[in-house]
Every structure is written in structure tokens, then in C-alpha cells.
Amino acid sequence: MIYLLTSVVLFSINNVLWSIYAQRINTFELIRNRAVFTTLLVAIIYLLAVSLYSLPTHSAVLVEVFYVSIVGFVGLYFLVLGFKYGTILQFSVYSLLTAFGIGIVTQYKNIMDLQHNVLSLAFIALGYLTFSYYQFYNTGDVKNQIKAHVYFILAHVFFSGLVFLQWTYLTKVSSIELAFVQEIVVLLISSILVLKANGKKIVAIEFKLHWSQYLLLAVPISAAVLLNLQGLKATNPFYAALIGLLTPLLTVVIGVFITKETIKPLAILGFIIMFIGFCLFFI
């Protein structure tokens, strides 16, 4: 649980940083440049674990993990696009819904007693409708709002699938191996897409932001991924989803202080009502 709780804080910081950086640079370049540092950081940890602690390697399984990690890259791509058009609060609402969905899927027989969950479901529905109206329909920029909702939904669909795939493969490989392969996949795919977008004219990696800014983005997510995988390995997707309910809440709190994002009070009210509903459901 300690691993999962710590990863919540780091994921929340990472989400806020994504929301800031996504506005400044091309999506594929941002993902690639961040991946340069995350791959380097995780590689160092991986090599230390192999050399100092004789961590066994599973080369045959890692080939499968390589293809599975493509799911994570697609989710990341949609996430960054979502932050280009949307807000931290929008992202957080879909994070709540995703955690709720994972919880239902993993504990269907234990918690899907609708008769005893009418109140919590009513809170969730009311909260989401309130949020959607004041962040979606009650705005002049409907086109961008539609894009944001669609991208965030797609991102969380892929991330949800990734959670179950990760949980499966954590019985075969270590969390460090899994994280290392994932970062390599993100770096390779994003680099190929950047080259393709620029007519294969880019030879060296260019940093449109200072390298320290990418490092700032890479450190919390590298630690968050490793800790979350370790926590997932020790528990299961249900507990990861339960603890994950804190991530969107903390993301909103950090975002308000750092980005000074303007949030409509009634949209916040909708978010709070949803959060109460989720808490009631899982109690």
C-alpha cells in the first residue's frame, strides 16, 4: 500500500506537469524528449538491480512485454492531446471513472449489489452530470471541449487495459524490467513518429525546452511507474484502483496551486459529489 500511496503523489505531480508542457510543444516531440530521460533513469536503476542484486532477466517474456507496451504509448499519446485541449479537472473526472470501472471489473461479484449501492450510484451520476454541464455544455469553446473529453476517454480506456496486462506480466517479470521495456517502447515509437512528421530531416534530438524541464517531468513519472508496478504486484488491480481514487483529487489540488487554472465552482461541486459517491460505493 505504501508503494501505491507514494505513486499517487508522484502521478499527481506528473499529471500537472503534463498539463503545463502539453501547451508548449508538439505532442510527439514532448513524449520523445521526456522518454529520453525516463529511459535513462530507469535503465540506470535496472542495471544497478542486475549488477548489485543479481536481478534475473526474462528475455523471452520481455519480447511479449514490448508489444504490450504499445498500449501504454497509445494511452500516453491521447493523454497529452487531452491536456492540449482540456483541463486538469476534466482529466481528473475521467481518472475517477476509470478507477471506479477497474474496481467493478475486478470485484464484480463482491460489490455489484445494486440494491445496496443506489445512493452511491446516484451521487456518481449527479456529480458527473453537474460537472459535464458546467465544463462541457456551458462553454463557448465546444469544439475543443469535445476533443478534450474524447481524448481523455480514449487515454483512460488504454490505460485501463494496460493495468490488467501489467498485472498479468508481473507474475513473469520484475517491475523494473517491465518499466524499462515500457520506456524503451515509448522512446522508439515517439522518435519514429517525430522523424516521420518532419520528413526524416531530424538527425539529433532537439530540446525546445531546457533539458532540466524534461528531467523535471521524467523524475516523478519514473519513480511513480516503478512504485505503482511494485504495489500492483503486491496487491491487485482492485486495490490499485481504490488507492488510485486519490490521484485525481490530489491532481486537482496541486493543479489549482501551480497552474492557477480557472475552475468553475459548480464544476468542482460536481467533482466532489462524484468523489463522495465513489467513497460510498467502496465502503
C-alpha positions as CSV (number, residue, x, y, z in Angstrom):
1,M,0.0,0.0,0.0
2,I,2.9,2.3,0.7
3,Y,4.1,1.9,-2.8
4,L,0.7,2.7,-4.2
5,L,0.2,5.8,-2.0
6,T,3.6,7.2,-2.9
7,S,2.9,6.6,-6.6
8,V,-0.4,8.6,-6.2
9,V,1.5,11.7,-5.1
10,L,4.1,11.3,-7.9
11,F,1.4,10.6,-10.6
12,S,-0.5,13.7,-9.5
13,I,2.6,15.9,-9.9
14,N,3.3,14.3,-13.3
15,N,-0.3,15.0,-14.4
16,V,0.1,18.6,-13.6
17,L,3.4,18.9,-15.4
18,W,1.9,17.2,-18.5
19,S,-0.9,19.8,-18.5
20,I,1.7,22.6,-18.5
21,Y,4.1,21.2,-21.0
22,A,1.5,19.9,-23.4
23,Q,0.6,23.5,-24.3
24,R,4.2,24.4,-25.3
25,I,5.5,21.8,-27.7
26,N,4.5,19.2,-30.4
27,T,2.9,16.1,-28.8
28,F,5.3,13.5,-30.3
29,E,8.4,15.7,-29.5
30,L,7.3,16.2,-25.9
31,I,6.7,12.5,-25.4
32,R,10.0,11.6,-27.1
33,N,12.1,14.2,-25.2
34,R,10.7,13.1,-21.9
35,A,11.2,9.5,-22.8
36,V,15.0,10.2,-23.3
37,F,15.3,11.0,-19.6
38,T,12.8,8.4,-18.3
39,T,14.6,5.6,-20.3
40,L,17.9,6.8,-18.9
41,L,16.7,6.9,-15.3
42,V,15.0,3.5,-15.4
43,A,18.0,2.0,-17.3
44,I,20.3,3.1,-14.5
45,I,18.1,1.6,-11.9
46,Y,17.7,-1.6,-13.9
47,L,21.4,-2.0,-14.5
48,L,22.1,-1.4,-10.8
49,A,19.5,-4.0,-9.8
50,V,21.0,-6.6,-12.2
51,S,24.6,-5.9,-11.1
52,L,24.2,-5.4,-7.4
53,Y,21.2,-7.6,-6.6
54,S,21.6,-10.2,-9.4
55,L,18.1,-9.4,-10.7
56,P,17.2,-12.3,-13.1
57,T,16.3,-11.3,-16.7
58,H,13.4,-12.8,-18.7
59,S,14.4,-12.1,-22.3
60,A,11.7,-14.3,-23.8
61,V,8.8,-12.8,-21.9
62,L,10.2,-9.2,-22.5
63,V,9.5,-9.6,-26.2
64,E,5.8,-10.0,-25.3
65,V,6.0,-7.1,-22.9
66,F,7.4,-5.0,-25.8
67,Y,4.3,-5.4,-27.8
68,V,2.0,-4.9,-24.7
69,S,3.8,-1.6,-24.0
70,I,2.4,-0.2,-27.3
71,V,-0.9,0.0,-25.5
72,G,0.7,2.3,-22.9
73,F,2.2,4.5,-25.6
74,V,-1.2,5.0,-27.3
75,G,-2.8,5.9,-24.0
76,L,0.0,8.4,-23.3
77,Y,-0.4,10.0,-26.7
78,F,-4.2,10.5,-26.1
79,L,-3.4,11.8,-22.6
80,V,-1.1,14.6,-23.9
81,L,-3.6,15.5,-26.6
82,G,-6.3,15.7,-23.9
83,F,-4.2,18.2,-22.0
84,K,-3.7,20.3,-25.1
85,Y,-7.4,21.0,-25.3
86,G,-8.7,20.2,-21.8
87,T,-8.2,20.9,-18.2
88,I,-6.8,19.1,-15.1
89,L,-10.3,18.8,-13.7
90,Q,-11.6,17.1,-16.9
91,F,-8.7,14.7,-16.7
92,S,-9.4,14.0,-13.0
93,V,-13.0,13.2,-13.6
94,Y,-12.2,10.5,-16.1
95,S,-9.5,9.2,-13.7
96,L,-12.2,8.8,-11.1
97,L,-14.4,7.0,-13.6
98,T,-11.5,4.7,-14.6
99,A,-10.6,3.8,-11.1
100,F,-14.3,3.0,-10.5
101,G,-14.5,0.9,-13.6
102,I,-11.4,-1.1,-12.7
103,G,-12.8,-1.7,-9.2
104,I,-16.1,-3.0,-10.6
105,V,-14.4,-5.3,-13.1
106,T,-12.0,-6.8,-10.6
107,Q,-14.6,-7.2,-7.7
108,Y,-17.8,-7.7,-9.7
109,K,-19.2,-10.5,-7.6
110,N,-18.3,-8.8,-4.3
111,I,-19.5,-5.2,-4.8
112,M,-22.1,-5.2,-7.6
113,D,-25.1,-5.4,-5.3
114,L,-27.0,-2.6,-6.9
115,Q,-29.7,-2.6,-4.3
116,H,-27.2,-1.5,-1.6
117,N,-25.4,0.9,-3.9
118,V,-28.3,3.0,-5.2
119,L,-27.2,6.1,-3.1
120,S,-23.6,5.9,-4.3
121,L,-24.6,5.4,-7.9
122,A,-27.0,8.4,-7.6
123,F,-24.1,10.6,-6.3
124,I,-21.8,9.5,-9.1
125,A,-24.5,10.2,-11.8
126,L,-25.5,13.5,-10.3
127,G,-21.8,14.6,-9.9
128,Y,-20.9,13.7,-13.5
129,L,-23.9,15.4,-15.0
130,T,-23.2,18.6,-12.9
131,F,-19.5,18.5,-14.0
132,S,-20.3,17.8,-17.6
133,Y,-22.8,20.7,-17.9
134,Y,-20.5,23.3,-16.4
135,Q,-17.3,22.1,-18.1
136,F,-18.8,21.0,-21.4
137,Y,-22.1,22.4,-22.4
138,N,-21.9,25.7,-20.6
139,T,-18.9,27.0,-22.5
140,G,-18.3,28.8,-25.7
141,D,-15.4,26.6,-27.0
142,V,-17.5,23.5,-27.6
143,K,-15.2,22.0,-30.3
144,N,-12.1,21.9,-28.1
145,Q,-14.2,20.6,-25.2
146,I,-15.4,17.7,-27.3
147,K,-11.8,16.9,-28.3
148,A,-10.7,17.0,-24.7
149,H,-13.4,14.7,-23.5
150,V,-12.8,12.2,-26.4
151,Y,-9.0,12.2,-25.9
152,F,-9.2,11.8,-22.1
153,I,-11.7,8.9,-22.5
154,L,-9.5,7.2,-25.0
155,A,-6.4,7.7,-22.9
156,H,-8.1,6.1,-19.8
157,V,-9.5,3.2,-21.9
158,F,-6.0,2.3,-23.0
159,F,-4.5,2.8,-19.5
160,S,-7.2,0.6,-18.0
161,G,-6.3,-2.2,-20.4
162,L,-2.6,-1.7,-19.6
163,V,-3.2,-2.1,-15.9
164,F,-4.7,-5.6,-16.4
165,L,-1.9,-6.5,-18.8
166,Q,0.8,-5.3,-16.4
167,W,-0.8,-7.3,-13.6
168,T,-0.6,-10.4,-15.7
169,Y,3.0,-9.9,-16.7
170,L,4.2,-9.0,-13.2
171,T,3.9,-12.7,-12.4
172,K,6.5,-13.4,-15.1
173,V,8.9,-10.4,-14.9
174,S,10.1,-7.9,-12.3
175,S,8.5,-4.4,-12.1
176,I,11.9,-2.9,-13.1
177,E,12.1,-5.0,-16.2
178,L,8.5,-4.1,-17.2
179,A,9.1,-0.4,-16.6
180,F,12.4,-0.4,-18.6
181,V,10.8,-2.1,-21.6
182,Q,7.8,0.3,-21.5
183,E,10.1,3.3,-21.6
184,I,12.1,1.9,-24.5
185,V,8.9,1.4,-26.4
186,V,7.7,5.0,-25.8
187,L,11.1,6.3,-26.8
188,L,11.3,4.2,-30.0
189,I,7.8,4.9,-31.3
190,S,7.8,8.6,-30.5
191,S,11.2,9.0,-32.2
192,I,10.0,7.3,-35.3
193,L,6.9,9.4,-35.4
194,V,8.9,12.6,-34.9
195,L,11.2,11.7,-37.8
196,K,8.2,10.8,-40.0
197,A,6.4,14.1,-39.2
198,N,9.5,16.1,-40.1
199,G,10.3,14.2,-43.3
200,K,13.2,12.4,-41.7
201,K,15.1,15.6,-41.5
202,I,15.8,15.5,-37.8
203,V,19.0,13.6,-37.0
204,A,19.8,14.8,-33.5
205,I,17.3,15.3,-30.7
206,E,16.5,19.0,-30.2
207,F,15.2,20.3,-26.9
208,K,12.8,23.2,-27.5
209,L,12.5,23.5,-23.7
210,H,15.5,23.4,-21.4
211,W,16.8,19.9,-20.7
212,S,16.2,20.4,-17.0
213,Q,12.4,20.8,-17.7
214,Y,12.3,17.4,-19.3
215,L,14.2,16.0,-16.4
216,L,11.7,17.5,-14.0
217,L,9.0,15.8,-16.0
218,A,10.9,12.5,-16.1
219,V,11.8,12.1,-12.4
220,P,8.3,11.8,-10.8
221,I,6.9,9.6,-13.5
222,S,9.8,7.2,-13.5
223,A,9.5,6.8,-9.7
224,A,5.7,6.6,-9.9
225,V,5.7,3.9,-12.6
226,L,8.2,1.7,-10.6
227,L,6.4,2.2,-7.3
228,N,3.0,1.6,-8.9
229,L,4.1,-1.6,-10.6
230,Q,5.6,-2.8,-7.3
231,G,2.4,-2.0,-5.5
232,L,0.3,-3.7,-8.2
233,K,2.5,-6.8,-8.0
234,A,2.0,-7.0,-4.2
235,T,-1.8,-6.4,-4.4
236,N,-4.1,-6.5,-7.4
237,P,-5.9,-4.1,-9.8
238,F,-8.8,-3.6,-7.3
239,Y,-6.6,-2.2,-4.5
240,A,-4.6,-0.2,-7.1
241,A,-7.9,1.3,-8.3
242,L,-9.1,2.0,-4.8
243,I,-5.9,3.9,-3.9
244,G,-6.0,5.4,-7.4
245,L,-9.1,7.4,-6.4
246,L,-6.8,9.7,-4.6
247,T,-4.8,10.6,-7.7
248,P,-7.4,12.8,-9.5
249,L,-8.3,14.5,-6.2
250,L,-4.7,15.3,-5.5
251,T,-4.1,16.3,-9.1
252,V,-6.8,18.9,-8.9
253,V,-5.5,20.3,-5.6
254,I,-1.9,20.6,-6.9
255,G,-3.1,22.0,-10.3
256,V,-5.1,24.8,-8.6
257,F,-2.0,26.0,-6.7
258,I,0.6,25.5,-9.5
259,T,-1.2,26.3,-12.8
260,K,-3.7,28.7,-11.3
261,E,-6.3,27.0,-13.6
262,T,-9.7,28.7,-13.6
263,I,-12.2,26.2,-12.4
264,K,-15.9,26.9,-12.2
265,P,-17.2,26.4,-8.6
266,L,-20.2,24.2,-9.8
267,A,-17.8,22.0,-11.8
268,I,-15.8,21.5,-8.6
269,L,-19.1,20.7,-6.8
270,G,-19.8,18.0,-9.4
271,F,-16.3,16.5,-8.9
272,I,-16.8,16.5,-5.1
273,I,-20.2,14.8,-5.4
274,M,-18.7,12.1,-7.7
275,F,-15.8,11.5,-5.2
276,I,-18.3,11.1,-2.3
277,G,-20.3,8.6,-4.5
278,F,-17.1,6.6,-5.1
279,C,-16.2,6.5,-1.4
280,L,-19.7,5.3,-0.6
281,F,-19.5,2.6,-3.2
282,F,-16.3,1.2,-2.0
283,I,-17.0,1.3,1.8
